[in-house]
Amino acid sequence: MEFNIAKSINLHDVVCPMNFVKTKVELESINPGEILEIFLDEGEAMLNVPRSLKEEGHKILKVIPIDGMYKIIVEKK
């Protein structure tokens, strides 16, 4: 499935909670219904960022593992 990505952010080697803070800043720059692509490291980032996004009402459309990282496709609420 293809997504119309509005913005992309690479958070490789960004530590918690800064990865979520940077994700929120990027989300603020797009409109509701638009798609943000996020690259996250395995571990704490992958546990915390998607959970926090869901808690704020955003929709996780897809999670794709890529060489020790993950690509998260999120629709802004």
N, C-alpha and C positions, 0 to 999 in steps of 0.2 A: 504494500500500500504506500502510495506517495503522499507526502505531507507538504503543504505550502508553508515553508519555514519563514517566519517573519524575522527572527534573530537567532543567532547561535552564540553560545558562550562555552569556552573551554576552561574547566576548573581543575584540570590536572595539577596535582601538588598543592592545591589550596586547602587549608585545614579548616575543620569545623570550629566555630560556627560561621566563618567568613564565606564559605562556599554558599550557604543559604542566603547570607546578606547580599552577596553579589548576584545571586539568582533573583532575589526580590527587586533589586535595582533594575535588572534587565526586564523583568516582567512589567515594571512601572513604565517602561518605554514603549510597550506595545499595547494594542487595543484588546478589549475582551473578545474572545473567540479566535484570536491569532495564536500562532504556534511558536513556542520557544524550544530550541534544541540545546540540551545541556550535556556536556561531557564531564563525567564524574569518575573518581577513583573507586576501586573496590573498598569495602570496609565501612568505616564510620560514615563517610560521605553518602554512600549508597543506602545506608540504613536511615539516616536522618533527613536528607533533602527531600526524597520522594514523600516520606511520611508528613513532613511539614507542609509540603505543597498541597497534599490531599486535605490536611487539616484546615488550610486556608480556602478550600473549595475549588482548587484548580484540578484539571483532569489529566491524569497520566494516560497518554494514548499508546505509548509503546516504550519498552525497555529492551535495548539491544546490547549484548555483551560484545566488546571489541578489545582484544589483547590486554586484559587486566584492567580495562576501564569499562564504563557503560555509557551508552548514548540514551538519554531520556528525552522523549518527545512529550511536551506538555502544552495543553490548551489553557490559555488564561481564562479565568472565570469572568 
